[in-house]
Amino acid sequence: MLTTAGRALEKAWELRPDALVTDLAVPGLDGFEVCRALRRAGETRAIPILAVTGHSEYLDQPERFREAGIAQVLVKPCPPARLVQELRRLLEIVESAGV
């Protein structure tokens, strides 16, 4: 039986979304590991990842985000409008880069 993280990875590899939003507390696998797995796979390597977390102490570790390939991090509680704003910004960056 696949964990939540395993199912999320399979769906991302299958659907290849334009962007991905993930929590860093993913059942079955560390959220950073989920992001690293997405970066290792050719199908999902270029998908921008927006991570949300309830652990504000993670913000003191920007190298972890870079190493995992996370483009942006938001701390919960996060207003939905802020989440949408960041997703749009990430998608505009991808579009302007021609990825």
Number of C-alpha atoms within 10 A of each C-alpha: 5 9 12 13 19 16 13 15 17 14 12 18 16 11 11 15 13 17 17 16 15 19 19 20 16 17 12 13 14 14 20 21 14 20 24 18 15 22 20 12 11 9 15 23 17 16 22 22 24 21 22 21 19 14 12 13 9 15 14 8 10 11 11 13 18 12 12 19 22 22 14 16 22 19 16 12 9 12 10 9 9 11 17 11 10 17 20 13 12 20 16 12 13 16 11 9 8 7 10
